[in-house]
Amino acid sequence: MPPKSAFTRLDAFTKTVEDARIRTTSGGIVTIVSLLVILWLTLGEWADYRRVIVRPELVVDKGRGERMEISLNVTFPRMPCELLTLDIMDVSGELQMGVAHGINKVRLSPEKEGSKEIESKALDLHKDEASHLAPDYCGECYGAPAPTNAQKPGCCNSCDEVRDAYASVSWSFGRGEGVEQCEREHYAEHLDAQRQEGCRLEGSIKVNKVIGNFHIAPGKSFSNGNLHVHDLENYFKDEYAHTFTHKIHHLRFGPQLSDVVVQNMAKNHLATGPGGWTNHHINPLDGTDQHTDEKAFNYMYFVKVVSTAYLPLGWEKEAARPSDQDIGAIIEGNYKGSIETHQYSVTSHKRSLQGGTDEQEGHKERIHARGGIPGVFFSYDISPMKVINREVRDKSFSGFLVGLCAVIGGTLTVAAAVDRALYEGVNKIKKIHSN
């Protein structure tokens, strides 16, 4: 025999000769079963390796000078569009009054007629505005300074410009009686025609990412020193029962996510465990319905906004969305980069501006102050923390290999023990019967 090498002496896997092996039927069955178990467990290991989970992280939000998109769709079945004004203000001192850019006012038929949308051709309150004015015409502003946004500097050539001029000096405007421009445009007649209509505000706005509020209230708004005031004359004098009954179809902070993106997020969150990502978790005010029969009534929503980033697998390879992208843009399912959005929590409060207690709500001890502006107010606060939801593989490739070896080795070891037990048991039974 050849001399043994050093590697031969280190062999931990000694072999038996073929003649010393015994093959049994039970051993064949155990072998087939063990192979099936190995295959099944291997598929499970592969599925674990391919599974994508979402790991949440909480970090300090270091963003500076950012702007935030707010999208809203709110219906007021008892408020005509002409009386509604959207204003935005924040702690940085920025004030946007009578916001119209990015927001559409959709006239709705009276509530008793189902609040159906009126054709767009009938949406212009000032459709009778004269377009054939003399080139040298300069309308009077009736003692008020001409607005800075007037089409002709120093003049008030339209009813809206006279209203803006009055608002700049905090004068009540009313129905425009005695104002040439408003009589020419039949402002009062159109106001009467719309008095029983409803209105839906829809669209998107961009605001500074700081503490602020936006509100929807009646009448033209203006600033008087440090006070923000609305001209409520037409609202309270109108004999029709205008109220701020409303339904919030959706209120979103951040860009619109397509259904495909939301479904992918929800699927990956479900793979992680309970509490998947859904639209309800992002926008808790969606579908909110509030009803009141009082004119002097106020709704307030206090919103806590939390910056949220979603980082899908391979997000580093995709160019990030530009922060100045047009408002209202939708993030489609083919976008694989980082998604910057916001989630929010909300508490709400409502009160009568006449003051008094909350006895009807079952809280006699709760007393409300008297006064205020009727309307719907949204006050938002920005959280200093940011949530990052990061997609990762549940198991690395090396972990998959370790698991595969454990499956094969463990299954074969258990199979060998079962086969040995069967073999010994059968032999003992044969000996007992032979004796």
C-alpha positions in Angstrom: 0.0 0.0 0.0 1.3 3.5 -0.8 2.3 5.6 2.3 -0.4 7.8 3.7 0.0 11.5 3.0 -0.6 14.3 5.5 -3.9 15.1 3.8 -5.1 11.5 4.1 -4.5 11.6 7.9 -6.6 14.8 8.1 -9.6 13.3 6.3 -12.7 13.7 8.5 -15.0 11.9 6.0 -13.9 8.3 6.2 -15.5 6.0 3.7 -17.0 2.6 3.9 -16.6 -0.1 1.3 -19.6 -0.9 -1.0 -19.8 -4.4 0.4 -20.4 -3.1 3.9 -23.5 -1.0 2.9 -27.0 -2.3 3.3 -29.9 -0.7 1.3 -33.4 -1.0 2.6 -36.9 0.0 1.4 -37.4 2.2 4.5 -34.1 3.9 3.7 -35.3 4.6 0.1 -38.6 6.1 1.4 -36.8 8.3 4.0 -34.4 9.5 1.2 -37.3 10.5 -1.1 -39.1 12.3 1.8 -35.9 14.1 2.9 -35.2 15.3 -0.7 -38.8 16.7 -0.9 -38.3 18.4 2.4 -35.0 19.9 1.3 -36.6 21.2 -1.9 -39.5 22.8 0.0 -37.2 24.4 2.6 -34.9 25.6 -0.2 -37.8 27.3 -1.9 -38.7 29.0 1.4 -35.1 30.2 1.8 -35.1 31.6 -1.7 -38.4 33.4 -1.1 -37.0 34.9 2.1 -33.9 36.0 0.2 -36.1 37.7 -2.5 -38.5 39.3 0.0 -38.3 43.1 0.3 -39.2 44.6 3.6 -39.5 48.2 4.8 -37.4 49.4 7.7 -38.5 52.7 9.2 -36.0 55.1 10.5 -36.5 58.3 12.6 -34.0 61.1 12.0 -33.9 64.9 12.5 -35.3 66.8 9.5 -32.4 68.9 8.3 -34.2 70.4 5.3 -33.9 74.2 5.0 -35.8 76.7 2.9 -38.1 74.0 1.5 -41.6 74.6 0.1 -44.4 72.1 0.6 -47.3 71.2 -1.7 -50.8 71.1 -0.3 -53.6 69.6 -2.4 -57.2 70.0 -1.4 -60.7 69.2 -2.7 -63.5 70.5 -0.5 -67.2 70.9 -1.3 -69.4 73.6 0.3 -72.9 72.8 -0.7 -74.4 76.0 0.9 -71.8 78.6 -0.1 -71.6 80.2 -3.5 -68.1 80.5 -5.1 -68.3 84.3 -5.1 -68.4 84.4 -1.3 -65.5 82.0 -0.7 -61.9 83.3 -0.2 -58.8 81.2 0.3 -56.0 82.8 2.3 -52.6 81.5 3.4 -50.3 82.9 6.1 -47.3 81.6 8.0 -44.9 82.6 10.8 -42.3 83.8 8.3 -44.6 86.7 7.5 -45.8 85.5 4.1 -49.4 86.3 3.4 -51.4 85.2 0.4 -54.9 86.6 0.2 -57.6 85.6 -2.2 -55.4 82.7 -3.6 -56.5 81.9 -7.1 -53.4 80.5 -8.8 -53.6 76.7 -8.8 -57.1 76.6 -7.3 -60.3 76.1 -9.2 -63.7 77.2 -7.9 -66.3 74.9 -9.4 -69.9 76.1 -9.1 -72.4 73.5 -8.0 -76.2 73.5 -8.3 -78.3 74.1 -5.2 -78.1 71.4 -2.5 -81.8 70.4 -3.0 -80.9 69.7 -6.7 -78.1 67.4 -5.8 -75.1 69.8 -5.8 -74.2 68.9 -9.4 -71.4 70.6 -11.3 -72.5 73.5 -13.4 -71.1 73.7 -17.0 -67.8 75.6 -17.2 -69.3 78.0 -19.8 -71.4 79.4 -16.9 -68.6 79.8 -14.4 -67.7 83.4 -15.0 -69.3 85.8 -12.6 -68.3 88.8 -14.7 -69.1 87.4 -18.1 -70.9 90.7 -19.0 -67.8 92.7 -18.4 -67.4 95.3 -21.2 -64.5 94.5 -23.5 -65.2 97.5 -25.8 -64.1 100.3 -23.4 -62.6 103.4 -24.9 -58.8 103.2 -24.9 -58.6 106.4 -22.8 -61.2 105.2 -20.3 -60.1 105.3 -16.7 -62.6 104.1 -14.1 -63.1 105.8 -10.8 -62.0 104.1 -7.6 -64.5 106.0 -5.5 -62.0 107.5 -3.0 -59.9 104.5 -2.6 -56.3 104.2 -4.1 -56.1 102.2 -7.3 -54.9 98.6 -6.7 -51.4 97.7 -7.7 -52.6 94.9 -9.9 -54.9 97.1 -12.0 -54.8 96.6 -15.7 -54.4 100.3 -16.3 -52.3 102.0 -13.6 -54.2 104.5 -11.4 -57.6 103.3 -12.7 -60.3 100.9 -11.6 -61.8 99.6 -14.9 -63.6 96.6 -13.5 -65.7 95.7 -10.5 -63.0 93.4 -9.2 -60.5 96.3 -9.3 -62.9 98.5 -7.3 -63.3 95.7 -4.7 -59.5 95.4 -4.5 -59.2 99.1 -4.0 -61.8 99.0 -1.2 -60.1 96.1 0.5 -56.7 97.9 0.4 -58.2 100.6 2.8 -60.3 98.1 4.8 -63.7 99.4 3.4 -66.7 97.2 3.2 -67.8 96.8 -0.4 -71.3 95.2 -0.2 -73.1 94.5 -3.5 -71.6 97.3 -5.5 -74.6 99.6 -5.5 -73.7 102.9 -7.2 -70.5 101.6 -8.6 -70.5 102.1 -12.4 -68.2 99.2 -13.1 -70.3 96.7 -11.1 -73.6 97.9 -12.5 -72.1 97.5 -16.0 -71.0 94.0 -15.2 -74.4 93.2 -13.4 -72.4 92.1 -10.4 -75.4 92.2 -8.0 -77.6 90.3 -10.4 -75.0 87.5 -10.8 -74.6 87.4 -7.1 -78.3 86.9 -6.7 -78.3 84.2 -9.3 -75.6 82.3 -7.4 -76.9 82.8 -3.9 -78.4 79.3 -3.5 -75.5 77.5 -5.3 -72.7 75.5 -3.7 -69.0 75.5 -4.5 -66.1 73.1 -4.7 -62.5 74.2 -4.2 -60.0 72.0 -5.8 -56.3 72.3 -6.7 -52.9 72.6 -5.2 -50.9 75.4 -3.6 -47.3 75.7 -2.4 -46.4 77.1 1.0 -43.2 77.6 3.0 -42.4 74.6 5.1 -42.9 76.4 8.4 -45.8 76.8 10.9 -48.8 78.4 9.2 -52.4 78.1 8.3 -54.8 78.4 5.4 -58.4 79.1 5.7 -61.6 79.3 3.6 -63.8 82.1 4.8 -66.5 84.3 3.3 -66.0 87.7 1.8 -63.0 89.7 0.5 -60.0 89.6 2.8 -57.7 92.4 3.7 -55.1 93.2 6.4 -55.7 96.0 8.9 -52.5 96.5 10.8 -51.8 93.2 12.5 -55.4 92.1 12.0 -56.6 89.8 9.2 -60.2 90.8 8.3 -62.9 89.6 6.0 -65.7 91.6 4.5 -68.7 89.7 5.9 -71.5 92.1 4.9 -72.8 90.0 1.9 -72.5 86.8 3.9 -74.5 87.9 6.9 -77.0 90.2 5.1 -78.0 87.6 2.6 -81.3 86.1 3.7 -80.4 82.7 2.3 -79.1 80.2 4.8 -75.4 80.2 3.9 -73.4 77.9 6.2 -70.0 76.2 6.3 -71.3 72.7 6.0 -68.6 71.0 4.0 -67.1 67.7 2.9 -63.3 67.2 2.5 -62.9 64.8 -0.4 -59.1 64.9 0.1 -56.4 67.0 1.8 -52.9 66.0 1.0 -49.5 67.4 2.0 -47.0 66.4 -0.6 -47.1 65.2 -4.2 -49.8 62.9 -5.6 -48.8 59.2 -5.6 -50.2 57.0 -8.4 -52.2 53.9 -7.4 -49.3 51.7 -8.6 -46.9 53.4 -6.2 -49.3 53.2 -3.3 -50.0 49.5 -4.0 -46.3 48.7 -4.1 -45.7 50.5 -0.8 -48.6 48.6 0.8 -47.4 45.3 -0.4 -43.9 45.8 0.9 -45.2 47.1 4.2 -47.4 44.0 4.6 -44.4 41.8 4.0 -42.8 43.6 7.0 -45.8 43.1 9.3 -49.0 44.8 10.3 -49.5 48.5 9.7 -49.0 48.7 5.9 -48.9 52.0 4.0 -52.3 53.1 2.8 -53.9 56.3 1.7 -55.9 56.4 4.9 -52.7 56.6 7.0 -51.3 59.4 4.8 -54.4 61.5 4.5 -56.7 60.9 7.6 -59.0 63.9 6.7 -60.1 62.3 3.4 -63.9 61.8 3.4 -64.5 64.0 6.5 -68.1 65.4 6.4 -69.2 68.3 8.7 -72.7 69.7 9.0 -74.1 72.9 10.6 -77.2 75.1 10.3 -75.6 78.1 11.9 -74.1 81.0 9.8 -71.7 82.1 12.6 -69.9 78.8 12.9 -66.2 77.9 12.8 -64.3 74.7 12.1 -60.7 74.3 13.0 -58.3 71.5 12.1 -55.0 71.3 13.8 -52.6 69.4 11.6 -49.2 68.0 12.6 -47.2 67.4 9.5 -44.3 64.8 9.5 -41.9 64.7 6.6 -41.7 61.2 5.1 -39.2 59.8 2.6 -39.7 56.4 0.9 -36.5 54.9 -0.5 -37.2 51.9 -2.8 -34.5 49.4 -3.7 -31.9 50.9 -6.0 -33.1 54.5 -5.4 -29.5 55.8 -5.5 -29.3 55.0 -9.3 -32.4 57.1 -10.1 -32.3 60.8 -10.5 -34.3 62.6 -7.7 -37.4 64.5 -8.6 -36.7 68.3 -8.8 -38.0 70.1 -5.8 -39.4 72.9 -8.1 -41.5 70.5 -10.2 -45.0 71.8 -11.1 -47.6 71.4 -8.4 -50.1 68.7 -9.0 -47.6 66.5 -10.7 -48.2 62.8 -10.1 -45.4 60.3 -9.2 -46.0 57.4 -11.6 -45.2 53.7 -11.0 -42.2 53.7 -13.3 -40.3 56.2 -11.1 -37.8 54.3 -8.9 -36.1 57.2 -7.1 -36.6 58.5 -3.6 -40.1 59.8 -2.8 -40.3 62.8 -0.6 -43.8 63.4 0.8 -45.6 64.1 4.1 -47.9 62.3 6.5 -50.0 64.1 9.1 -52.1 63.6 12.2 -55.0 65.9 12.9 -57.3 67.0 15.7 -60.4 69.0 15.0 -62.5 71.6 16.9 -65.8 73.4 16.1 -67.6 76.1 17.8 -70.4 78.6 17.4 -69.2 82.2 17.2 -72.1 83.3 19.4 -70.1 81.7 22.3 -71.7 79.7 25.1 -71.3 76.1 26.4 -71.1 72.8 24.6 -74.3 71.5 26.3 -75.6 70.0 23.1 -72.4 68.0 22.7 -72.7 66.8 26.3 -70.0 69.1 27.8 -71.7 71.7 29.9 -68.4 72.6 31.6 -66.9 73.7 28.2 -67.3 77.4 27.4 -66.5 79.0 24.1 -65.4 82.5 23.6 -67.6 84.8 21.5 -66.5 86.3 18.2 -64.3 85.2 15.3 -64.6 84.6 11.6 -66.9 81.9 10.2 -65.2 79.4 8.0 -62.9 76.4 7.8 -59.4 76.9 9.2 -56.4 74.5 8.8 -53.5 75.2 11.1 -50.4 73.1 10.4 -47.3 72.6 12.4 -44.1 71.0 11.0 -42.5 68.2 13.1 -38.7 68.5 13.5 -38.4 64.7 12.9 -38.4 62.9 9.6 -39.5 59.3 8.9 -37.5 57.4 6.4 -39.0 54.2 5.1 -36.2 52.2 3.4 -36.7 49.1 1.3 -34.1 46.4 2.0 -33.7 42.7 1.3 -34.8 40.6 4.3 -31.7 38.4 3.9 -28.3 38.8 2.3 -26.9 36.4 -0.3 -24.5 35.0 2.2 -27.3 34.5 4.7 -29.2 32.6 1.9 -26.2 30.3 1.5 -25.9 29.7 5.2 -29.6 28.9 5.4 -29.3 26.6 2.4 -26.4 24.6 4.0 -28.4 24.4 7.3 -31.4 23.1 5.5 -29.5 20.4 3.6 -27.3 19.4 6.5 -30.0 19.4 9.1 -32.5 17.5 6.9 -30.0 14.8 6.0 -28.9 14.5 9.7 -32.5 14.1 10.9 -33.2 11.7 8.0 -30.2 9.6 8.9 -31.3 9.3 12.5 -34.8 8.4 11.4 -33.5 5.8 9.0 -31.2 4.3 11.7 -34.1 4.1 14.1 -36.3 2.3 11.5 -33.5 -0.1 10.6 -32.7 -1.0 14.2 -36.4 -1.3 15.0 -37.1 -3.7 12.1 -34.1 -5.8 13.1 -35.2 -6.1 16.7 -38.7 -7.1 15.6 -37.2 -9.8 13.3 -35.2 -11.2 16.1 -38.2 -11.4 18.4 -40.2 -13.2 15.8 -37.3 -15.6 15.0 -37.0 -16.6 18.6 
